[in-house]
Amino acid sequence: MKTLKISILALGIMLLAVACSGSASESGTQPTEPVDSIYDFDIALYQGSDVLGSETVAVSDLQGQPVVLNFWAGLCPPCRAEMPEFQAFADEYEGRALVLGVDLGQFFALGSEEDAVTLLNELGVTYPAGATGDANVVRELEVLGLPATFFIAADGSLHRKWQGVLNGDKLAEITDEMLAQ
């Protein structure tokens, strides 16, 4: 019985590691080539309705401004590690690029809405964040693990996708590249 419990615990830890495959070092991140468009989906906001003017926002509603769309989960350690970097970036780039966090925990078995809101509060995250109920997001955007970040140009096209943890310098570098185009 004890061996079974240990095996189940080990399997659970392995699954968590695979689902949250991001790394705190840049060597574990995977930039991708720019692509033309992004799948449109709705986001029910946990916070930020005062910034975005609604409790629910579609990605297409954000056209006209550059957006840094960060997919994360409440029980994802790499997501937790990068959130302070995203908060500092959101503060620094306010008015130039919108940071929007999207909780995908329900699709990766990495937490509930309660876990996500708790994490936002613990870390003092103030940029807009919410969740989507659209399970197609993971498949359509090829989100292979968390965190994942999408840089969406003001015209609504997807400038770049980054799979893995982003530090503040790389976040600024990719955003500046997007803003310069």
C-alpha positions in Angstrom: 0.0 0.0 0.0 2.8 2.4 0.9 4.6 1.6 -2.4 1.4 2.3 -4.3 1.1 5.7 -2.6 4.7 6.6 -3.4 4.2 5.5 -7.0 1.1 7.7 -7.4 2.8 10.6 -5.8 5.8 10.2 -8.1 3.5 10.0 -11.1 1.7 13.2 -10.0 5.0 15.1 -9.6 6.1 13.9 -13.1 2.9 15.1 -14.7 3.2 18.4 -13.0 6.7 18.8 -14.3 5.7 17.9 -17.8 2.7 20.2 -17.8 4.7 23.1 -16.4 7.7 22.5 -18.6 9.0 26.1 -18.6 12.4 26.8 -17.1 13.7 29.8 -15.3 16.8 30.0 -17.5 16.7 31.4 -21.1 18.1 28.1 -22.4 14.8 26.4 -21.6 12.7 28.8 -23.6 11.6 28.4 -27.2 11.0 31.4 -29.4 9.0 30.8 -32.6 8.9 32.6 -35.9 6.4 35.3 -36.5 3.0 34.2 -37.8 0.1 36.0 -39.5 -3.0 35.7 -37.2 -4.2 34.6 -33.8 -7.2 32.5 -32.9 -9.9 34.7 -31.4 -11.4 33.7 -28.0 -13.2 35.3 -25.0 -11.5 36.0 -21.7 -13.6 36.4 -18.5 -11.6 38.8 -16.4 -10.7 38.1 -12.8 -9.3 41.7 -12.6 -8.8 44.6 -15.0 -12.3 45.3 -16.2 -11.7 48.9 -15.2 -8.8 49.0 -17.7 -10.5 47.0 -20.5 -14.0 48.4 -20.0 -15.8 45.0 -19.7 -16.0 41.9 -17.6 -15.4 39.8 -20.7 -13.1 40.7 -23.6 -12.3 38.9 -26.9 -8.8 39.0 -28.2 -10.2 40.7 -31.4 -11.5 43.5 -29.1 -7.9 44.4 -28.3 -7.0 45.3 -31.9 -5.5 48.8 -32.1 -3.0 48.3 -29.3 0.0 46.0 -28.9 -0.8 43.1 -26.5 1.4 40.8 -24.5 -0.8 37.8 -23.9 0.6 35.5 -21.2 -0.9 32.1 -20.6 -0.3 30.8 -17.1 -1.9 28.7 -14.3 -2.3 29.2 -10.5 -0.4 26.0 -9.6 2.4 26.4 -12.2 5.8 27.2 -10.5 7.5 28.6 -13.6 4.4 30.8 -14.2 4.7 32.1 -10.6 8.4 32.8 -11.1 7.9 35.0 -14.1 4.8 37.0 -12.9 6.8 39.6 -11.0 8.8 40.3 -14.2 5.5 40.7 -16.1 4.2 43.1 -13.4 7.3 45.3 -13.6 7.0 45.2 -17.4 3.3 46.1 -17.3 4.2 49.1 -15.1 7.1 50.2 -17.4 5.2 49.7 -20.7 1.9 51.2 -19.6 0.4 53.1 -22.5 2.6 51.4 -25.0 1.6 47.7 -24.7 -1.1 46.0 -22.8 -0.2 42.9 -20.6 -3.1 40.4 -20.3 -2.8 37.2 -18.4 -4.9 34.2 -19.3 -5.3 31.4 -16.8 -5.3 28.0 -18.6 -5.0 26.0 -15.3 -8.3 24.1 -15.9 -6.9 22.7 -19.2 -3.5 21.6 -17.8 -4.9 20.3 -14.4 -2.8 23.1 -12.8 -5.4 24.8 -10.6 -8.8 26.4 -10.3 -10.0 29.9 -10.6 -9.5 30.2 -6.8 -5.9 29.1 -7.2 -5.3 31.6 -9.9 -6.9 34.5 -8.0 -4.9 33.6 -4.9 -1.7 33.7 -6.9 -2.5 37.1 -8.4 -3.2 38.5 -4.9 -0.2 36.9 -3.3 2.2 38.4 -5.9 0.4 41.8 -6.1 -0.3 41.4 -9.8 -2.4 44.3 -11.0 -2.4 43.9 -14.8 -5.6 42.5 -16.4 -6.0 38.8 -16.0 -8.7 36.2 -16.4 -9.6 32.8 -17.9 -11.2 31.4 -21.0 -13.6 28.5 -21.1 -12.7 27.8 -24.7 -10.8 24.5 -24.7 -9.8 25.1 -28.4 -7.3 27.8 -27.3 -4.7 25.2 -26.3 -5.0 23.3 -29.6 -5.5 26.3 -32.0 -2.6 28.3 -30.5 -0.4 25.2 -29.9 0.2 25.9 -26.2 2.4 23.0 -25.4 3.0 23.9 -21.8 2.9 26.8 -19.4 3.9 29.6 -19.3 3.5 30.7 -22.9 3.5 34.2 -24.2 2.0 35.7 -27.4 3.0 39.1 -28.7 0.1 40.5 -30.7 0.8 43.6 -32.9 -1.7 46.5 -32.9 -3.1 45.3 -36.3 -4.2 42.0 -34.5 -1.5 39.8 -36.1 0.6 37.5 -34.0 4.2 38.9 -34.0 5.8 36.2 -31.9 5.1 33.3 -29.6 7.4 32.3 -26.7 7.0 29.0 -25.0 8.6 29.0 -21.5 9.6 31.5 -18.9 10.4 35.0 -20.0 12.7 37.4 -18.0 12.1 41.1 -18.1 14.9 41.8 -20.5 13.7 39.4 -23.2 10.1 40.5 -22.6 11.2 44.1 -23.3 13.4 43.1 -26.3 10.6 41.2 -28.1 8.0 44.0 -27.3 10.4 46.7 -28.5 10.9 44.7 -31.7 7.1 44.5 -32.2 6.6 48.2 -31.5 9.3 49.2 -34.0 7.4 47.5 -36.9 
